[in-house]
Amino acid sequence: MKKYSICLLAAAFLSSCSGDFLDENPKGSLTPSNFYKTEQDFDMAQAALVVQFNGMFNQLQGPAYAADDITSKRTGNKIEFSDFDVFNATSSNNRMTALWNYAYSTIKSANSLVANYNEATDVKEEVRNNAGGMGYFMRAISYFYLTRTWGEVPMPTDTKIDENRSNAKVQEIYELMIADLQKAETMLPDHWTGLKQQNGVDIFPTKGSAKSLLASVYLNMAGWPIKDESKYALAAAKSKEVIDNSATWGYDLLPNYGDLWRIKNKFNKETVFGCYYNVNVPEYVWENGSQNGPLSTGPDFEEGGWDDLLGDITFYENFPEGPRKAATYQEEYFVKNNPNNVITWQQTQQKHPYFWKYRDTNDYDWATHSSPNWWGDATSYLIRYSDVLLIYAESQAMASGADASAYAAINKVRTRAGLANLTAGLSPKDFKDAVVAERGWEFAAEFGNRWFDLLRTETVQKMNSTRDASEAALINQADDASHKYYWAPIPFVK
C-alpha cells in the first residue's frame, strides 16, 4: 500500500487554501462557496482537519509543565516552559499559543464541515454522515483541550465572523462536547477504508474513538470545575461499552509497554485516537512532523539534545520500579555520545532523569544515543486503550463502588507494568486515589494528562507540597481552595 497519501492530500489542500481560510483568529470561520460538493472534497476537508489538529501536538506544550511529572531547566529559551512549572506564566508566553491557535483553526474547519456536510446531496449518505461525524468529533476534542487549559473561552459553532464574541461558560462548552460526541458516535464508522487506515489501524476517529472521548468528558465533568458526580455513572457506562466491544475496533493493550514508543509500532492496536506524522512529503508542511523526539527530550551537554523536557525528581522517585518505568525513563547516558563513557541521571549536568518515550525515530542511533534530525514521525497518543480501562475503573468505583470489574480494569494495566494487583477492599476514595496515581505513571509526560488529572481532583497545591528541594523555587503558589493558578492565562494572539 502506498502509505501516508492522506498527508499529501492534506498538504495539497492546505497549500491551495487562501490565507483567510487558515487564519487562526478564533472569532469566526469562512466557508469556500465552491467546496463540499463531491466525495473528493470531503476527503480533502477531512485530511485537512487531521493535519490542522496535528499542529496542536507536534511540539511540547507549556501548560503541562505545571504538573509534577515534568519540568525544564530555568535558563535560555526554556524559561517559558519553566514559568508554567513555577506558576509564573503570562499571556505573552509563547509555549502555549500553538495549542490555542491550532485548536481554533481546527474548530473553524470543523464548523464549516458540520455546516455543509449534508448539502452534498449527490454524495452517498454514508459518506456525508462519516464526514459530519468527523467534524463533530474534531470540534469536541479541540474544545476539550481548550476548556481544560483555559476555562472560559470563545465557543464559535458557526462560520460567522464575530469580533466581539464573548467567552462561553465551562458548563456550556462541556454541553456542546457531549452533544457533538453523541452525534459523532452514531455517524462515524467502526472502521475507515483506503488510505484512512494504515497497517490495519484507523488514523481517523471512529465510533470507538468518539465513545472513549465521551467517557473522558464525563469523567472530567465529575471533577473540578463542574463537580457533577452523577457523571461518574455515565463515564462508567460509556467506557464499559468500549471495553465490552473492544474487538469491534481492535483495541487492546500491547503486551510490552515499551513497544508503544518504538517507531516501528507507530500504528498499533492500543491507539484509540492519535496524531500521525510523516516528514517525507514532497512539500514541507509544519504539521506533518513532530518535535517530540530525540532532541527535545534528550540531554544537551551529554548527548546533544535540547533539555526541553526533564523528569520531576519526586515523581520519578515515587514511580514504581518495573518494565513501565524502564521504558519511560532513560537510565544510562553517554557523555558526548560515547557508549564507553556512561553516567547516571544524577551525574548529568541537569541532575534530572530524562524520558525515553519520544526518543525513537527512523534515524535515531541507539548505539550512541544520537540523532541527525530534530524532526520525527512518532505518533502522539491522545487516547490509548489503557486510558479507557482506567476511566472505567475510577468512574465505576465512584458510581457504584470498587467491584470486581473495576479491579480487573486497573489490574490489567498494572500487570503489564510489572506490578502486583491493587490491594483488595479499598474504599471508593482510596480506590480513586490509586487510579489517579496509576494514570500518572501510565501517562507520564503525555500531553497534559497528569496536569488535567491534578486539576479535576483539585490536588495541585497538594502535589507541590512534596516538590523536591533541588527543583526551581516556586514563584507563585497554586491554591486548591480558590483554584488560583489552575487555568493558564489567555494567550496574547495577534
C-alpha positions in Angstrom: 0.0 0.0 0.0 1.2 3.5 -0.7 1.3 4.9 2.8 0.7 8.5 4.0 -1.0 9.7 0.8 -3.7 11.2 3.1 -1.0 13.6 4.4 -0.1 14.5 0.8 -3.7 15.1 0.0 -4.0 17.4 3.1 -0.8 19.2 2.1 -2.2 19.9 -1.3 -5.4 21.1 0.2 -3.7 23.4 2.7 -1.4 24.9 0.2 -4.3 25.6 -2.1 -6.4 27.4 0.5 -6.3 31.2 0.9 -4.6 32.8 3.9 -8.0 33.9 5.2 -9.4 30.4 5.4 -6.5 29.3 7.6 -6.3 32.4 9.6 -6.0 31.3 13.3 -8.2 34.1 14.8 -10.7 32.2 17.0 -13.6 34.5 16.3 -15.1 33.1 13.2 -14.8 30.7 10.2 -15.0 31.1 6.5 -16.5 28.5 4.1 -15.4 28.2 0.5 -18.6 28.5 -1.5 -17.5 26.0 -4.1 -16.5 23.3 -1.7 -18.2 20.3 -0.1 -19.7 19.1 -3.4 -18.0 15.8 -4.1 -16.6 12.8 -2.2 -13.1 14.0 -3.0 -14.0 17.4 -1.4 -14.9 15.5 1.8 -11.7 13.5 1.7 -9.7 16.7 1.4 -11.6 18.5 4.1 -11.2 15.6 6.5 -7.5 15.3 5.7 -7.0 19.0 6.3 -8.7 18.7 9.7 -6.3 16.0 10.7 -3.3 18.0 9.7 -4.5 21.1 11.4 -5.2 19.2 14.6 -1.7 17.6 14.4 -0.2 21.0 14.8 -1.6 21.1 18.4 0.6 18.1 19.4 3.7 18.2 17.3 5.6 20.1 20.0 5.7 20.3 23.7 3.0 22.4 25.4 3.8 24.8 28.2 0.7 24.5 30.4 1.5 20.8 31.0 4.7 21.8 32.9 2.6 22.9 35.8 2.1 19.2 36.7 4.5 17.2 38.9 5.7 14.7 36.2 7.7 17.1 34.0 10.0 20.1 34.4 12.6 22.0 32.4 15.7 23.9 33.2 15.3 27.5 34.0 17.7 29.1 31.5 17.7 30.3 28.0 14.6 29.6 25.8 13.4 27.0 28.3 12.3 29.7 30.8 8.8 29.9 29.2 8.4 26.1 29.9 9.7 26.7 33.4 7.4 29.6 34.0 4.5 27.2 34.0 6.4 24.9 36.3 6.8 27.7 38.9 3.4 29.3 38.2 4.7 32.5 36.7 3.3 32.2 33.1 1.8 35.3 31.5 -0.4 35.9 28.4 2.8 36.6 26.4 4.2 33.1 27.0 4.7 31.6 23.5 4.8 28.0 24.7 1.0 27.8 24.7 0.0 29.7 21.6 0.3 26.7 19.3 -2.3 24.8 21.3 -4.7 27.8 21.2 -4.1 28.6 17.6 -4.4 25.1 16.2 -7.4 24.3 18.3 -9.3 27.2 16.9 -8.0 26.6 13.4 -9.4 23.0 13.7 -12.7 24.3 15.1 -13.1 26.7 12.2 -12.7 23.9 9.7 -14.9 21.6 11.7 -17.6 24.2 11.9 -17.5 24.6 8.2 -17.7 20.8 7.7 -20.6 20.4 10.2 -22.5 23.3 8.5 -22.1 21.9 5.0 -21.7 18.1 5.0 -25.4 17.5 4.4 -25.7 19.8 1.4 -23.8 17.5 -1.0 -26.9 15.5 -2.0 -25.1 13.8 -4.9 -22.7 12.1 -2.4 -23.8 8.9 -0.7 -25.4 9.5 2.7 -22.9 7.2 4.5 -20.0 9.3 3.2 -21.8 12.5 4.3 -22.5 11.2 7.7 -18.9 10.0 8.2 -17.6 13.4 7.3 -20.1 15.2 9.6 -19.3 12.8 12.4 -15.6 13.6 12.0 -16.4 17.3 12.1 -18.3 16.9 15.4 -15.5 14.8 16.9 -12.7 17.1 16.0 -14.6 20.1 17.3 -15.3 18.3 20.6 -11.7 17.2 21.2 -10.4 20.7 20.4 -12.8 22.3 22.9 -11.8 19.6 25.4 -8.2 20.7 25.4 -9.1 24.4 25.3 -11.5 24.5 28.3 -9.4 22.2 30.5 -6.4 24.5 29.8 -8.0 28.0 29.9 -11.5 27.5 31.4 -13.9 30.0 29.8 -13.0 30.6 26.1 -14.8 31.7 23.0 -17.1 29.0 21.6 -17.8 29.6 17.9 -20.1 26.9 16.4 -20.8 28.6 13.1 -19.0 30.1 10.2 -19.8 33.7 11.0 -17.2 36.3 11.9 -17.9 37.9 15.3 -15.2 40.2 16.5 -17.0 40.7 19.8 -17.7 37.1 20.7 -17.8 36.6 24.5 -16.4 33.7 26.4 -18.6 30.7 27.0 -19.1 29.2 30.4 -17.3 25.9 31.1 -20.6 24.2 31.6 -21.8 25.4 28.1 -18.6 24.1 26.5 -19.0 20.7 28.1 -22.6 20.5 27.0 -21.5 21.2 23.4 -18.9 18.5 23.6 -21.5 16.0 24.8 -23.9 16.9 22.0 -21.1 16.7 19.4 -19.8 13.3 20.6 -23.3 11.8 20.9 -23.7 12.7 17.2 -20.2 11.5 16.3 -20.6 8.1 17.9 -23.6 7.4 15.6 -22.2 9.0 12.5 -18.6 7.8 12.4 -17.8 4.4 11.0 -16.4 1.4 13.0 -13.5 1.4 10.6 -12.4 3.5 7.7 -11.2 2.2 4.3 -8.5 3.0 1.9 -5.8 5.5 2.9 -7.6 6.4 6.1 -6.5 3.1 7.6 -2.8 2.2 7.8 -1.5 -1.3 8.8 -5.0 -2.2 9.9 -5.2 0.8 12.2 -7.7 3.7 11.7 -5.9 7.0 11.6 -9.2 8.9 11.6 -11.6 8.9 14.6 -14.1 6.0 14.7 -17.2 5.2 16.7 -14.9 3.8 19.3 -12.8 7.0 19.5 -16.0 9.1 20.0 -17.3 6.8 22.8 -13.9 6.8 24.5 -13.6 10.6 24.4 -17.2 10.9 25.6 -16.3 8.7 28.6 -13.3 11.0 29.3 -15.6 14.1 29.1 -18.0 12.6 31.6 -15.2 11.7 34.0 -13.8 15.3 33.8 -17.3 16.7 34.4 -17.5 14.7 37.7 -14.4 16.6 38.9 -13.5 20.3 39.1 -14.7 22.8 38.0 -18.2 21.3 37.2 -18.2 18.7 40.0 -21.3 16.9 38.8 -20.8 13.4 40.4 -23.7 12.0 38.5 -21.4 11.9 35.5 -19.4 9.1 37.1 -22.1 6.6 36.2 -22.2 7.9 32.6 -18.4 7.7 32.3 -18.6 4.1 33.6 -21.3 3.1 31.2 -19.7 4.6 28.2 -16.2 3.3 28.9 -17.6 -0.2 29.6 -19.3 0.0 26.2 -15.9 0.5 24.6 -14.4 -2.3 26.7 -17.2 -4.8 26.0 -17.0 -4.1 22.3 -13.2 -3.6 22.1 -12.9 -6.4 19.5 -15.1 -4.3 17.1 -12.4 -1.7 16.9 -9.5 -4.0 17.6 -8.5 -2.3 20.8 -6.2 -4.0 23.3 -3.0 -3.3 25.3 0.3 -4.0 23.7 1.9 -6.8 25.7 5.1 -4.8 26.2 4.7 -1.1 27.3 8.0 -0.2 25.8 6.8 -1.2 22.3 4.4 1.8 22.3 7.4 4.0 21.9 9.2 2.2 19.1 8.8 3.9 15.7 8.1 0.5 14.0 4.9 0.3 16.1 3.5 3.8 15.3 0.3 2.1 14.1 -0.9 -0.2 16.9 -4.0 -1.7 18.5 -3.7 0.3 21.7 -4.3 3.7 19.9 -7.9 4.8 20.2 -7.0 8.2 18.7 -3.7 9.8 18.0 -1.8 12.2 15.8 0.1 10.6 13.0 3.0 12.3 11.3 5.1 11.9 8.2 8.0 14.1 7.3 8.6 12.5 4.0 6.3 14.6 1.9 7.3 16.5 -1.3 6.3 19.8 0.1 7.4 20.8 3.6 4.4 21.2 5.9 5.0 22.0 9.5 2.0 20.0 10.8 3.3 16.7 9.2 6.3 16.4 11.5 6.8 16.2 15.3 9.4 17.8 17.5 8.5 15.4 20.3 11.6 13.4 19.6 15.3 12.7 20.5 16.4 16.3 20.6 13.6 17.9 22.6 13.7 15.1 25.2 17.4 14.4 25.2 20.2 15.8 27.5 22.1 18.7 26.0 25.6 18.5 27.4 25.8 14.7 27.3 24.0 13.7 24.1 23.4 16.8 22.1 19.7 17.2 23.0 17.7 20.4 23.8 16.9 19.8 27.5 13.3 20.8 26.8 11.8 18.0 28.9 13.1 16.7 32.2 11.6 14.3 34.7 10.4 15.8 38.0 12.6 14.2 40.7 9.9 13.4 43.3 7.6 11.9 40.7 10.4 9.8 39.4 11.3 8.5 42.8 7.7 7.6 43.5 7.3 5.8 40.2 7.1 2.1 40.8 10.0 0.0 39.5 9.3 -2.3 36.6 9.2 -2.5 32.8 7.0 0.6 32.6 9.4 2.7 34.4 12.3 1.3 32.4 10.5 2.2 29.2 9.6 5.7 30.5 12.9 6.9 31.7 16.5 6.9 30.4 18.8 5.2 32.9 22.2 5.3 31.0 23.7 8.5 29.5 26.5 8.5 27.0 28.8 11.5 27.6 29.4 13.2 24.2 27.5 10.2 22.7 30.3 7.9 23.7 28.9 4.5 24.8 32.2 3.8 26.7 31.5 6.8 29.0 28.3 6.0 30.8 26.8 8.0 33.6 23.5 8.1 35.6 21.0 10.9 35.6 22.3 12.1 38.9 25.6 12.8 37.1 24.2 14.7 34.2 24.6 18.4 34.0 20.9 19.0 34.8 20.8 16.3 37.5 17.3 15.1 36.4 16.1 12.0 34.7 15.1 12.2 31.1 12.3 10.4 29.2 12.8 7.6 26.7 9.2 7.7 25.4 9.8 10.1 22.5 13.4 9.1 21.7 12.9 6.6 18.9 12.8 7.9 15.3 13.7 6.4 11.9 17.2 7.8 12.2 17.9 7.6 15.9 21.2 5.8 16.7 20.6 3.7 19.8 24.3 2.7 19.8 25.4 6.3 20.5 22.1 8.0 21.6 22.3 10.5 18.8 20.1 11.7 16.0 20.9 13.8 12.9 17.4 15.1 12.7 15.3 17.3 15.0 12.1 16.2 13.2 10.3 12.9 13.6 7.4 10.7 12.7 6.4 9.3 16.1 2.7 9.1 16.9 1.3 11.4 19.5 -1.1 9.3 21.6 -4.1 11.2 22.8 -6.4 8.3 23.8 -4.9 4.9 24.5 -6.9 1.8 25.4 -5.2 1.9 28.9 -7.0 5.3 29.3 -10.3 3.6 28.7 -9.6 0.9 31.2 -8.6 3.4 33.9 -11.5 5.7 33.2 -13.8 2.7 33.7 -12.0 1.7 36.9 -12.3 5.1 38.5 -15.8 6.0 37.4 -17.2 2.6 38.3 -15.7 2.8 41.8 -17.1 6.3 42.3 -20.5 5.5 40.9 -21.2 2.1 42.4 -18.2 1.0 44.5 -15.0 -0.7 43.6 -16.3 -4.0 42.4 -14.5 -6.9 40.6 -14.8 -5.3 37.2 -13.2 -2.1 38.4 -10.3 -4.1 39.9 -10.0 -6.1 36.7 -9.6 -3.0 34.6 -6.9 -1.3 36.7 -5.1 -4.6 37.3 -4.9 -5.2 33.5 -2.8 -2.0 33.3 -0.8 -2.8 36.4 0.0 -6.3 35.2 1.6 -5.0 32.0 3.6 -2.5 34.1 5.0 -5.4 36.2 3.1 -4.5 39.3 1.0 -6.7 41.7 -2.8 -6.4 41.7 -4.2 -3.5 43.6 -5.0 -4.1 47.2 -8.5 -5.5 47.6 -11.2 -4.0 49.6 -10.3 -0.3 49.1 -12.9 2.4 49.8 -14.2 4.3 46.7 -12.0 7.3 47.6 -8.9 5.2 48.2 -9.5 3.3 45.0 -9.9 6.6 43.1 -6.6 7.9 44.5 -4.9 4.7 43.4 -6.3 5.0 39.9 -5.2 8.7 39.6 -1.7 7.7 40.7 -1.8 4.8 38.2 -2.8 7.2 35.5 0.2 9.5 36.4 2.7 6.6 35.9 0.9 5.2 32.8 0.7 8.6 31.0 3.8 10.4 32.4 4.8 13.2 30.1 1.9 12.6 27.7 0.4 15.9 26.6 -1.1 17.2 29.8 -2.7 14.1 31.1 -1.2 14.4 34.5 -2.0 18.1 34.8 -5.6 17.6 33.8 -5.9 14.9 36.5 -4.5 17.2 39.1 -6.9 19.9 38.1 -10.1 17.8 38.2 -9.1 16.2 41.5 -8.1 19.6 43.0 -4.7 18.5 44.1 -2.3 20.9 42.5 -1.2 22.5 45.8 -1.0 19.2 47.5 1.2 17.9 44.7 3.6 20.9 45.2 3.9 20.1 48.9 6.3 17.2 48.0 8.3 19.1 45.5 12.0 18.2 45.7 14.2 21.0 47.2 16.5 20.9 44.2 13.7 21.9 41.8 13.4 25.6 40.8 11.7 27.5 43.6 8.1 28.3 43.1 7.5 32.0 42.2 3.8 31.7 42.9 1.7 29.0 44.6 -1.4 27.4 43.3 -4.3 27.1 45.8 -6.6 24.1 45.9 -9.4 26.0 47.7 -9.5 29.1 45.5 -8.1 27.4 42.4 -5.7 30.2 41.8 -3.2 29.4 39.0 -5.3 26.4 37.9 -6.0 27.8 34.5 -3.4 29.2 32.1 -3.5 32.8 31.2 -5.4 33.5 28.0 -2.6 33.9 25.4 -2.0 37.2 23.6 -2.6 36.3 19.9 -2.2 38.8 17.2 
